[in-house]
Amino acid sequence: EGTAAVENGGQTYETSVYTKRKVFPLSDLTPAGEEDMILVVGASGEHRWVENRGYFELKENYVNYLQIDARSRVEKVKGVIINPPAAAGGFRRIQLPPICLCRG
């Protein structure tokens, strides 16, 4: 998430900085299959259609949804709906491209 540098004795030492996060896969909580569409809704009304491949991040007293491939998030999740009806609150359904989260 960044770098840190320190100069000592005329030399510069750099290191990468990472933040440890408490996360768990969305698939741990949902019975949704790959063909199902999932709607994640945040506290501010933002919403995102996702596949069952993202993560929930546990923060102080709320949960965020992290979509790793797109490096995006839905802050303070208020609801997760699996296969909502087409007219669910005026949300527009979009088709997502296939995503592969592969382990090396």
Biopython code that builds the backbone (N, CA, C, O; Angstrom):
import numpy as np
from Bio.PDB.StructureBuilder import StructureBuilder

atoms = [
    (1, "GLU", "N", (0.817, -1.196, 0.000)),
    (1, "GLU", "CA", (0.000, 0.000, 0.000)),
    (1, "GLU", "C", (0.854, 1.250, 0.000)),
    (1, "GLU", "O", (0.350, 2.367, 0.111)),
    (2, "GLY", "N", (2.155, 1.044, -0.126)),
    (2, "GLY", "CA", (3.051, 2.181, -0.179)),
    (2, "GLY", "C", (4.464, 1.750, 0.129)),
    (2, "GLY", "O", (4.764, 0.559, 0.218)),
    (3, "THR", "N", (5.327, 2.733, 0.291)),
    (3, "THR", "CA", (6.711, 2.451, 0.640)),
    (3, "THR", "C", (7.151, 3.409, 1.742)),
    (3, "THR", "O", (6.587, 4.489, 1.916)),
    (4, "ALA", "N", (8.156, 2.991, 2.466)),
    (4, "ALA", "CA", (8.769, 3.833, 3.493)),
    (4, "ALA", "C", (10.265, 3.841, 3.234)),
    (4, "ALA", "O", (10.846, 2.826, 2.851)),
    (5, "ALA", "N", (10.882, 4.994, 3.447)),
    (5, "ALA", "CA", (12.326, 5.118, 3.213)),
    (5, "ALA", "C", (12.981, 5.829, 4.394)),
    (5, "ALA", "O", (12.422, 6.757, 4.978)),
    (6, "VAL", "N", (14.190, 5.360, 4.728)),
    (6, "VAL", "CA", (14.971, 5.961, 5.808)),
    (6, "VAL", "C", (16.395, 6.130, 5.303)),
    (6, "VAL", "O", (16.965, 5.224, 4.694)),
    (7, "GLU", "N", (16.958, 7.298, 5.564)),
    (7, "GLU", "CA", (18.371, 7.524, 5.223)),
    (7, "GLU", "C", (19.203, 7.339, 6.480)),
    (7, "GLU", "O", (18.875, 7.857, 7.548)),
    (8, "ASN", "N", (20.303, 6.576, 6.327)),
    (8, "ASN", "CA", (21.184, 6.330, 7.462)),
    (8, "ASN", "C", (22.600, 6.137, 6.927)),
    (8, "ASN", "O", (22.842, 5.263, 6.095)),
    (9, "GLY", "N", (23.510, 6.937, 7.398)),
    (9, "GLY", "CA", (24.897, 6.818, 6.991)),
    (9, "GLY", "C", (25.107, 7.026, 5.503)),
    (9, "GLY", "O", (25.983, 6.403, 4.904)),
    (10, "GLY", "N", (24.307, 7.899, 4.903)),
    (10, "GLY", "CA", (24.453, 8.182, 3.483)),
    (10, "GLY", "C", (23.764, 7.175, 2.574)),
    (10, "GLY", "O", (23.825, 7.317, 1.353)),
    (11, "GLN", "N", (23.119, 6.172, 3.127)),
    (11, "GLN", "CA", (22.389, 5.197, 2.316)),
    (11, "GLN", "C", (20.899, 5.317, 2.599)),
    (11, "GLN", "O", (20.483, 5.659, 3.706)),
    (12, "THR", "N", (20.113, 5.033, 1.581)),
    (12, "THR", "CA", (18.664, 5.052, 1.729)),
    (12, "THR", "C", (18.155, 3.616, 1.748)),
    (12, "THR", "O", (18.470, 2.821, 0.863)),
    (13, "TYR", "N", (17.373, 3.300, 2.759)),
    (13, "TYR", "CA", (16.780, 1.975, 2.899)),
    (13, "TYR", "C", (15.278, 2.103, 2.667)),
    (13, "TYR", "O", (14.610, 2.927, 3.293)),
    (14, "GLU", "N", (14.755, 1.276, 1.756)),
    (14, "GLU", "CA", (13.329, 1.311, 1.436)),
    (14, "GLU", "C", (12.681, -0.028, 1.738)),
    (14, "GLU", "O", (13.317, -1.079, 1.660)),
    (15, "THR", "N", (11.420, 0.031, 2.080)),
    (15, "THR", "CA", (10.645, -1.186, 2.299)),
    (15, "THR", "C", (9.204, -0.940, 1.868)),
    (15, "THR", "O", (8.742, 0.201, 1.849)),
    (16, "SER", "N", (8.507, -1.998, 1.526)),
    (16, "SER", "CA", (7.083, -1.895, 1.189)),
    (16, "SER", "C", (6.266, -1.923, 2.472)),
    (16, "SER", "O", (6.614, -2.604, 3.436)),
    (17, "VAL", "N", (5.169, -1.167, 2.464)),
    (17, "VAL", "CA", (4.286, -1.093, 3.623)),
    (17, "VAL", "C", (2.960, -1.754, 3.265)),
    (17, "VAL", "O", (2.348, -1.432, 2.246)),
    (18, "TYR", "N", (2.527, -2.679, 4.110)),
    (18, "TYR", "CA", (1.269, -3.382, 3.906)),
    (18, "TYR", "C", (0.403, -3.218, 5.142)),
    (18, "TYR", "O", (0.910, -3.037, 6.249)),
    (19, "THR", "N", (-0.904, -3.282, 4.945)),
    (19, "THR", "CA", (-1.849, -3.231, 6.052)),
    (19, "THR", "C", (-2.478, -4.594, 6.217)),
    (19, "THR", "O", (-3.035, -5.146, 5.268)),
    (20, "LYS", "N", (-2.393, -5.138, 7.411)),
    (20, "LYS", "CA", (-3.026, -6.421, 7.686)),
    (20, "LYS", "C", (-4.524, -6.171, 7.863)),
    (20, "LYS", "O", (-4.934, -5.301, 8.631)),
    (21, "ARG", "N", (-5.328, -6.947, 7.144)),
    (21, "ARG", "CA", (-6.773, -6.776, 7.201)),
    (21, "ARG", "C", (-7.436, -8.075, 7.624)),
    (21, "ARG", "O", (-6.940, -9.162, 7.324)),
    (22, "LYS", "N", (-8.543, -7.961, 8.312)),
    (22, "LYS", "CA", (-9.344, -9.123, 8.664)),
    (22, "LYS", "C", (-10.395, -9.290, 7.569)),
    (22, "LYS", "O", (-11.357, -8.524, 7.500)),
    (23, "VAL", "N", (-10.205, -10.293, 6.718)),
    (23, "VAL", "CA", (-11.133, -10.513, 5.604)),
    (23, "VAL", "C", (-11.559, -11.975, 5.551)),
    (23, "VAL", "O", (-10.873, -12.860, 6.063)),
    (24, "PHE", "N", (-12.709, -12.206, 4.919)),
    (24, "PHE", "CA", (-13.158, -13.566, 4.644)),
    (24, "PHE", "C", (-13.947, -13.537, 3.345)),
    (24, "PHE", "O", (-14.569, -12.524, 3.022)),
    (25, "PRO", "N", (-13.931, -14.634, 2.595)),
    (25, "PRO", "CA", (-14.583, -14.655, 1.289)),
    (25, "PRO", "C", (-16.100, -14.546, 1.398)),
    (25, "PRO", "O", (-16.712, -15.111, 2.304)),
    (26, "LEU", "N", (-16.692, -13.818, 0.472)),
    (26, "LEU", "CA", (-18.146, -13.720, 0.364)),
    (26, "LEU", "C", (-18.753, -15.112, 0.234)),
    (26, "LEU", "O", (-19.836, -15.366, 0.761)),
    (27, "SER", "N", (-18.066, -16.013, -0.461)),
    (27, "SER", "CA", (-18.576, -17.365, -0.686)),
    (27, "SER", "C", (-18.737, -18.156, 0.619)),
    (27, "SER", "O", (-19.469, -19.146, 0.642)),
    (28, "ASP", "N", (-18.069, -17.741, 1.709)),
    (28, "ASP", "CA", (-18.249, -18.407, 3.001)),
    (28, "ASP", "C", (-19.651, -18.196, 3.562)),
    (28, "ASP", "O", (-20.124, -18.997, 4.368)),
    (29, "LEU", "N", (-20.317, -17.125, 3.141)),
    (29, "LEU", "CA", (-21.634, -16.788, 3.689)),
    (29, "LEU", "C", (-22.794, -17.036, 2.739)),
    (29, "LEU", "O", (-23.947, -17.056, 3.170)),
    (30, "THR", "N", (-22.516, -17.224, 1.471)),
    (30, "THR", "CA", (-23.606, -17.323, 0.504)),
    (30, "THR", "C", (-23.652, -18.688, -0.165)),
    (30, "THR", "O", (-22.614, -19.283, -0.452)),
    (31, "PRO", "N", (-24.862, -19.180, -0.410)),
    (31, "PRO", "CA", (-25.008, -20.433, -1.147)),
    (31, "PRO", "C", (-25.000, -20.205, -2.658)),
    (31, "PRO", "O", (-25.280, -21.128, -3.423)),
    (32, "ALA", "N", (-24.688, -19.002, -3.086)),
    (32, "ALA", "CA", (-24.758, -18.647, -4.502)),
    (32, "ALA", "C", (-23.743, -19.425, -5.327)),
    (32, "ALA", "O", (-22.615, -19.661, -4.894)),
    (33, "GLY", "N", (-24.166, -19.814, -6.518)),
    (33, "GLY", "CA", (-23.274, -20.466, -7.466)),
    (33, "GLY", "C", (-22.689, -19.452, -8.423)),
    (33, "GLY", "O", (-22.963, -18.257, -8.315)),
    (34, "GLU", "N", (-21.888, -19.922, -9.357)),
    (34, "GLU", "CA", (-21.247, -19.016, -10.310)),
    (34, "GLU", "C", (-22.243, -18.333, -11.239)),
    (34, "GLU", "O", (-21.964, -17.246, -11.746)),
    (35, "GLU", "N", (-23.398, -18.950, -11.471)),
    (35, "GLU", "CA", (-24.389, -18.363, -12.374)),
    (35, "GLU", "C", (-25.268, -17.328, -11.681)),
    (35, "GLU", "O", (-25.973, -16.574, -12.353)),
    (36, "ASP", "N", (-25.240, -17.277, -10.352)),
    (36, "ASP", "CA", (-26.064, -16.335, -9.599)),
    (36, "ASP", "C", (-25.440, -14.945, -9.598)),
    (36, "ASP", "O", (-24.218, -14.799, -9.622)),
    (37, "MET", "N", (-26.293, -13.930, -9.570)),
    (37, "MET", "CA", (-25.828, -12.555, -9.452)),
    (37, "MET", "C", (-26.095, -12.080, -8.033)),
    (37, "MET", "O", (-27.108, -12.434, -7.429)),
    (38, "ILE", "N", (-25.185, -11.283, -7.511)),
    (38, "ILE", "CA", (-25.271, -10.822, -6.129)),
    (38, "ILE", "C", (-25.218, -9.295, -6.131)),
    (38, "ILE", "O", (-24.365, -8.687, -6.777)),
    (39, "LEU", "N", (-26.143, -8.695, -5.398)),
    (39, "LEU", "CA", (-26.200, -7.246, -5.268)),
    (39, "LEU", "C", (-25.730, -6.873, -3.866)),
    (39, "LEU", "O", (-26.305, -7.329, -2.877)),
    (40, "VAL", "N", (-24.686, -6.047, -3.774)),
    (40, "VAL", "CA", (-24.163, -5.579, -2.485)),
    (40, "VAL", "C", (-24.532, -4.103, -2.363)),
    (40, "VAL", "O", (-24.267, -3.314, -3.270)),
    (41, "VAL", "N", (-25.146, -3.733, -1.232)),
    (41, "VAL", "CA", (-25.615, -2.365, -1.015)),
    (41, "VAL", "C", (-24.912, -1.771, 0.200)),
    (41, "VAL", "O", (-24.846, -2.392, 1.261)),
    (42, "GLY", "N", (-24.384, -0.549, 0.029)),
    (42, "GLY", "CA", (-23.679, 0.132, 1.107)),
    (42, "GLY", "C", (-24.556, 1.133, 1.834)),
    (42, "GLY", "O", (-25.675, 1.417, 1.408)),
    (43, "ALA", "N", (-24.043, 1.668, 2.935)),
    (43, "ALA", "CA", (-24.781, 2.598, 3.789)),
    (43, "ALA", "C", (-25.176, 3.883, 3.064)),
    (43, "ALA", "O", (-26.213, 4.468, 3.374)),
    (44, "SER", "N", (-24.378, 4.323, 2.119)),
    (44, "SER", "CA", (-24.678, 5.576, 1.413)),
    (44, "SER", "C", (-25.586, 5.350, 0.206)),
    (44, "SER", "O", (-25.865, 6.285, -0.545)),
    (45, "GLY", "N", (-26.047, 4.112, 0.018)),
    (45, "GLY", "CA", (-26.934, 3.814, -1.109)),
    (45, "GLY", "C", (-26.202, 3.307, -2.330)),
    (45, "GLY", "O", (-26.833, 2.896, -3.303)),
    (46, "GLU", "N", (-24.876, 3.327, -2.296)),
    (46, "GLU", "CA", (-24.150, 2.795, -3.440)),
    (46, "GLU", "C", (-24.412, 1.292, -3.536)),
    (46, "GLU", "O", (-24.654, 0.626, -2.529)),
    (47, "HIS", "N", (-24.361, 0.783, -4.734)),
    (47, "HIS", "CA", (-24.593, -0.649, -4.927)),
    (47, "HIS", "C", (-23.721, -1.159, -6.057)),
    (47, "HIS", "O", (-23.306, -0.409, -6.941)),
    (48, "ARG", "N", (-23.457, -2.448, -6.004)),
    (48, "ARG", "CA", (-22.601, -3.048, -7.020)),
    (48, "ARG", "C", (-23.060, -4.478, -7.260)),
    (48, "ARG", "O", (-23.295, -5.236, -6.319)),
    (49, "TRP", "N", (-23.184, -4.833, -8.530)),
    (49, "TRP", "CA", (-23.435, -6.222, -8.910)),
    (49, "TRP", "C", (-22.104, -6.933, -8.900)),
    (49, "TRP", "O", (-21.153, -6.467, -9.528)),
    (50, "VAL", "N", (-22.011, -8.058, -8.198)),
    (50, "VAL", "CA", (-20.743, -8.763, -8.065)),
    (50, "VAL", "C", (-20.937, -10.252, -8.298)),
    (50, "VAL", "O", (-22.053, -10.768, -8.253)),
    (51, "GLU", "N", (-19.840, -10.920, -8.545)),
    (51, "GLU", "CA", (-19.840, -12.376, -8.582)),
    (51, "GLU", "C", (-19.390, -12.860, -7.217)),
    (51, "GLU", "O", (-18.900, -12.067, -6.413)),
    (52, "ASN", "N", (-19.545, -14.120, -6.945)),
    (52, "ASN", "CA", (-19.290, -14.673, -5.613)),
    (52, "ASN", "C", (-17.788, -14.892, -5.388)),
    (52, "ASN", "O", (-17.366, -15.975, -4.982)),
    (53, "ARG", "N", (-16.977, -13.840, -5.658)),
    (53, "ARG", "CA", (-15.531, -13.975, -5.564)),
    (53, "ARG", "C", (-14.868, -12.879, -4.744)),
    (53, "ARG", "O", (-13.641, -12.835, -4.650)),
    (54, "GLY", "N", (-15.659, -11.997, -4.151)),
    (54, "GLY", "CA", (-15.086, -10.906, -3.381)),
    (54, "GLY", "C", (-14.896, -11.279, -1.922)),
    (54, "GLY", "O", (-15.054, -12.436, -1.534)),
    (55, "TYR", "N", (-14.556, -10.285, -1.128)),
    (55, "TYR", "CA", (-14.266, -10.494, 0.287)),
    (55, "TYR", "C", (-14.974, -9.453, 1.136)),
    (55, "TYR", "O", (-15.180, -8.317, 0.708)),
    (56, "PHE", "N", (-15.346, -9.859, 2.351)),
    (56, "PHE", "CA", (-15.806, -8.917, 3.360)),
    (56, "PHE", "C", (-14.609, -8.568, 4.232)),
    (56, "PHE", "O", (-13.816, -9.433, 4.603)),
    (57, "GLU", "N", (-14.497, -7.291, 4.547)),
    (57, "GLU", "CA", (-13.431, -6.804, 5.413)),
    (57, "GLU", "C", (-14.062, -6.347, 6.723)),
    (57, "GLU", "O", (-14.941, -5.485, 6.724)),
    (58, "LEU", "N", (-13.618, -6.919, 7.833)),
    (58, "LEU", "CA", (-14.117, -6.517, 9.149)),
    (58, "LEU", "C", (-13.354, -5.288, 9.611)),
    (58, "LEU", "O", (-12.132, -5.317, 9.756)),
    (59, "LYS", "N", (-14.089, -4.210, 9.840)),
    (59, "LYS", "CA", (-13.488, -2.979, 10.352)),
    (59, "LYS", "C", (-13.954, -2.797, 11.797)),
    (59, "LYS", "O", (-14.407, -3.755, 12.423)),
    (60, "GLU", "N", (-13.850, -1.593, 12.324)),
    (60, "GLU", "CA", (-14.181, -1.325, 13.726)),
    (60, "GLU", "C", (-15.537, -1.922, 14.122)),
    (60, "GLU", "O", (-15.588, -2.898, 14.871)),
    (61, "ASN", "N", (-16.614, -1.352, 13.633)),
    (61, "ASN", "CA", (-17.941, -1.876, 13.940)),
    (61, "ASN", "C", (-18.804, -1.966, 12.682)),
    (61, "ASN", "O", (-20.024, -1.809, 12.738)),
    (62, "TYR", "N", (-18.148, -2.223, 11.543)),
    (62, "TYR", "CA", (-18.862, -2.359, 10.284)),
    (62, "TYR", "C", (-18.092, -3.292, 9.359)),
    (62, "TYR", "O", (-16.988, -3.737, 9.671)),
    (63, "VAL", "N", (-18.701, -3.575, 8.218)),
    (63, "VAL", "CA", (-18.115, -4.493, 7.236)),
    (63, "VAL", "C", (-18.069, -3.796, 5.881)),
    (63, "VAL", "O", (-19.046, -3.165, 5.480)),
    (64, "ASN", "N", (-16.957, -3.901, 5.178)),
    (64, "ASN", "CA", (-16.821, -3.413, 3.804)),
    (64, "ASN", "C", (-16.789, -4.612, 2.865)),
    (64, "ASN", "O", (-16.391, -5.707, 3.263)),
    (65, "TYR", "N", (-17.210, -4.405, 1.618)),
    (65, "TYR", "CA", (-17.069, -5.441, 0.594)),
    (65, "TYR", "C", (-15.909, -5.038, -0.299)),
    (65, "TYR", "O", (-15.869, -3.910, -0.792)),
    (66, "LEU", "N", (-14.962, -5.948, -0.513)),
    (66, "LEU", "CA", (-13.800, -5.669, -1.355)),
    (66, "LEU", "C", (-13.882, -6.503, -2.618)),
    (66, "LEU", "O", (-14.015, -7.725, -2.562)),
    (67, "GLN", "N", (-13.803, -5.836, -3.753)),
    (67, "GLN", "CA", (-13.751, -6.521, -5.038)),
    (67, "GLN", "C", (-12.305, -6.426, -5.496)),
    (67, "GLN", "O", (-11.894, -5.428, -6.089)),
    (68, "ILE", "N", (-11.538, -7.474, -5.216)),
    (68, "ILE", "CA", (-10.088, -7.454, -5.364)),
    (68, "ILE", "C", (-9.652, -7.143, -6.792)),
    (68, "ILE", "O", (-8.761, -6.318, -6.996)),
    (69, "ASP", "N", (-10.259, -7.785, -7.776)),
    (69, "ASP", "CA", (-9.831, -7.608, -9.163)),
    (69, "ASP", "C", (-9.977, -6.170, -9.637)),
    (69, "ASP", "O", (-9.152, -5.685, -10.412)),
    (70, "ALA", "N", (-11.016, -5.487, -9.179)),
    (70, "ALA", "CA", (-11.254, -4.112, -9.615)),
    (70, "ALA", "C", (-10.667, -3.097, -8.633)),
    (70, "ALA", "O", (-10.736, -1.890, -8.865)),
    (71, "ARG", "N", (-10.089, -3.590, -7.535)),
    (71, "ARG", "CA", (-9.544, -2.730, -6.485)),
    (71, "ARG", "C", (-10.567, -1.689, -6.050)),
    (71, "ARG", "O", (-10.254, -0.508, -5.902)),
    (72, "SER", "N", (-11.803, -2.158, -5.849)),
    (72, "SER", "CA", (-12.859, -1.258, -5.411)),
    (72, "SER", "C", (-13.526, -1.834, -4.172)),
    (72, "SER", "O", (-13.304, -2.989, -3.809)),
    (73, "ARG", "N", (-14.344, -1.012, -3.532)),
    (73, "ARG", "CA", (-15.006, -1.443, -2.314)),
    (73, "ARG", "C", (-16.377, -0.813, -2.194)),
    (73, "ARG", "O", (-16.645, 0.235, -2.781)),
    (74, "VAL", "N", (-17.246, -1.459, -1.427)),
    (74, "VAL", "CA", (-18.516, -0.888, -0.991)),
    (74, "VAL", "C", (-18.367, -0.716, 0.511)),
    (74, "VAL", "O", (-18.203, -1.691, 1.245)),
    (75, "GLU", "N", (-18.424, 0.540, 0.964)),
    (75, "GLU", "CA", (-18.205, 0.835, 2.378)),
    (75, "GLU", "C", (-19.461, 0.590, 3.194)),
    (75, "GLU", "O", (-20.574, 0.863, 2.744)),
    (76, "LYS", "N", (-19.274, 0.081, 4.380)),
    (76, "LYS", "CA", (-20.340, -0.131, 5.361)),
    (76, "LYS", "C", (-21.538, -0.848, 4.736)),
    (76, "LYS", "O", (-22.612, -0.269, 4.576)),
    (77, "VAL", "N", (-21.334, -2.100, 4.392)),
    (77, "VAL", "CA", (-22.362, -2.911, 3.738)),
    (77, "VAL", "C", (-23.599, -3.004, 4.628)),
    (77, "VAL", "O", (-23.509, -3.295, 5.821)),
    (78, "LYS", "N", (-24.767, -2.748, 4.010)),
    (78, "LYS", "CA", (-26.044, -2.844, 4.710)),
    (78, "LYS", "C", (-26.865, -4.026, 4.236)),
    (78, "LYS", "O", (-27.794, -4.450, 4.923)),
    (79, "GLY", "N", (-26.533, -4.566, 3.062)),
    (79, "GLY", "CA", (-27.297, -5.702, 2.569)),
    (79, "GLY", "C", (-26.615, -6.411, 1.425)),
    (79, "GLY", "O", (-25.875, -5.807, 0.649)),
    (80, "VAL", "N", (-26.876, -7.718, 1.328)),
    (80, "VAL", "CA", (-26.399, -8.550, 0.226)),
    (80, "VAL", "C", (-27.610, -9.344, -0.244)),
    (80, "VAL", "O", (-28.221, -10.074, 0.536)),
    (81, "ILE", "N", (-27.956, -9.201, -1.520)),
    (81, "ILE", "CA", (-29.139, -9.861, -2.071)),
    (81, "ILE", "C", (-28.696, -10.788, -3.188)),
    (81, "ILE", "O", (-28.013, -10.369, -4.122)),
    (82, "ILE", "N", (-29.088, -12.049, -3.085)),
    (82, "ILE", "CA", (-28.756, -13.035, -4.110)),
    (82, "ILE", "C", (-29.925, -13.137, -5.073)),
    (82, "ILE", "O", (-31.058, -13.373, -4.654)),
    (83, "ASN", "N", (-29.661, -12.960, -6.355)),
    (83, "ASN", "CA", (-30.667, -13.010, -7.424)),
    (83, "ASN", "C", (-31.910, -12.185, -7.111)),
    (83, "ASN", "O", (-33.011, -12.733, -7.061)),
    (84, "PRO", "N", (-31.756, -10.872, -6.900)),
    (84, "PRO", "CA", (-32.937, -10.046, -6.635)),
    (84, "PRO", "C", (-33.812, -9.972, -7.879)),
    (84, "PRO", "O", (-33.325, -10.190, -8.988)),
    (85, "PRO", "N", (-35.110, -9.663, -7.711)),
    (85, "PRO", "CA", (-35.976, -9.522, -8.878)),
    (85, "PRO", "C", (-35.479, -8.402, -9.786)),
    (85, "PRO", "O", (-34.783, -7.494, -9.331)),
    (86, "ALA", "N", (-35.826, -8.462, -11.042)),
    (86, "ALA", "CA", (-35.333, -7.498, -12.032)),
    (86, "ALA", "C", (-35.642, -6.060, -11.646)),
    (86, "ALA", "O", (-34.864, -5.165, -11.974)),
    (87, "ALA", "N", (-36.747, -5.809, -10.963)),
    (87, "ALA", "CA", (-37.144, -4.450, -10.597)),
    (87, "ALA", "C", (-36.799, -4.134, -9.143)),
    (87, "ALA", "O", (-37.494, -3.337, -8.513)),
    (88, "ALA", "N", (-35.765, -4.729, -8.607)),
    (88, "ALA", "CA", (-35.409, -4.542, -7.193)),
    (88, "ALA", "C", (-34.946, -3.118, -6.929)),
    (88, "ALA", "O", (-33.774, -2.790, -7.115)),
    (89, "GLY", "N", (-35.855, -2.296, -6.506)),
    (89, "GLY", "CA", (-35.500, -0.936, -6.096)),
    (89, "GLY", "C", (-34.885, -0.092, -7.198)),
    (89, "GLY", "O", (-34.174, 0.866, -6.896)),
    (90, "GLY", "N", (-35.125, -0.400, -8.436)),
    (90, "GLY", "CA", (-34.589, 0.381, -9.533)),
    (90, "GLY", "C", (-33.120, 0.127, -9.815)),
    (90, "GLY", "O", (-32.513, 0.855, -10.600)),
    (91, "PHE", "N", (-32.532, -0.888, -9.196)),
    (91, "PHE", "CA", (-31.132, -1.201, -9.460)),
    (91, "PHE", "C", (-31.005, -1.761, -10.866)),
    (91, "PHE", "O", (-31.819, -2.581, -11.293)),
    (92, "ARG", "N", (-30.008, -1.327, -11.566)),
    (92, "ARG", "CA", (-29.774, -1.773, -12.926)),
    (92, "ARG", "C", (-28.821, -2.958, -12.904)),
    (92, "ARG", "O", (-27.763, -2.900, -12.276)),
    (93, "ARG", "N", (-29.193, -4.021, -13.583)),
    (93, "ARG", "CA", (-28.356, -5.218, -13.610)),
    (93, "ARG", "C", (-27.381, -5.123, -14.779)),
    (93, "ARG", "O", (-27.776, -4.846, -15.911)),
    (94, "ILE", "N", (-26.102, -5.357, -14.488)),
    (94, "ILE", "CA", (-25.099, -5.345, -15.549)),
    (94, "ILE", "C", (-24.388, -6.689, -15.556)),
    (94, "ILE", "O", (-24.294, -7.353, -14.524)),
    (95, "GLN", "N", (-23.898, -7.080, -16.693)),
    (95, "GLN", "CA", (-23.162, -8.342, -16.804)),
    (95, "GLN", "C", (-21.687, -8.068, -16.563)),
    (95, "GLN", "O", (-21.098, -7.191, -17.195)),
    (96, "LEU", "N", (-21.099, -8.821, -15.649)),
    (96, "LEU", "CA", (-19.685, -8.667, -15.341)),
    (96, "LEU", "C", (-18.859, -9.594, -16.203)),
    (96, "LEU", "O", (-19.318, -10.688, -16.532)),
    (97, "PRO", "N", (-17.657, -9.197, -16.581)),
    (97, "PRO", "CA", (-16.786, -10.111, -17.325)),
    (97, "PRO", "C", (-16.295, -11.215, -16.407)),
    (97, "PRO", "O", (-16.270, -11.038, -15.189)),
    (98, "PRO", "N", (-15.903, -12.353, -16.969)),
    (98, "PRO", "CA", (-15.356, -13.449, -16.140)),
    (98, "PRO", "C", (-14.112, -12.977, -15.409)),
    (98, "PRO", "O", (-13.313, -12.206, -15.939)),
    (99, "ILE", "N", (-13.963, -13.457, -14.176)),
    (99, "ILE", "CA", (-12.842, -13.056, -13.337)),
    (99, "ILE", "C", (-12.151, -14.316, -12.828)),
    (99, "ILE", "O", (-12.815, -15.295, -12.488)),
    (100, "CYS", "N", (-10.832, -14.296, -12.776)),
    (100, "CYS", "CA", (-10.088, -15.430, -12.243)),
    (100, "CYS", "C", (-9.182, -14.938, -11.126)),
    (100, "CYS", "O", (-8.272, -14.144, -11.360)),
    (101, "LEU", "N", (-9.437, -15.417, -9.899)),
    (101, "LEU", "CA", (-8.531, -15.150, -8.800)),
    (101, "LEU", "C", (-7.749, -16.431, -8.579)),
    (101, "LEU", "O", (-8.240, -17.362, -7.941)),
    (102, "CYS", "N", (-6.555, -16.479, -9.093)),
    (102, "CYS", "CA", (-5.753, -17.705, -9.072)),
    (102, "CYS", "C", (-4.680, -17.609, -7.996)),
    (102, "CYS", "O", (-4.113, -16.543, -7.757)),
    (103, "ARG", "N", (-4.417, -18.722, -7.364)),
    (103, "ARG", "CA", (-3.331, -18.784, -6.387)),
    (103, "ARG", "C", (-2.085, -19.318, -7.065)),
    (103, "ARG", "O", (-2.150, -20.261, -7.853)),
    (104, "GLY", "N", (-0.965, -18.716, -6.757)),
    (104, "GLY", "CA", (0.284, -19.101, -7.393)),
    (104, "GLY", "C", (0.978, -20.249, -6.774)),
    (104, "GLY", "O", (2.044, -20.651, -7.242)),
]
sb = StructureBuilder()
sb.init_structure("model")
sb.init_model(0)
sb.init_chain("A")
sb.init_seg("    ")
for serial, (resi, resn, name, xyz) in enumerate(atoms, 1):
    if name == "N":
        sb.init_residue(resn, " ", resi, " ")
    sb.init_atom(name, np.array(xyz, "f"), 0.0, 1.0, " ", f" {name:<3s}", serial, name[0])
structure = sb.get_structure()
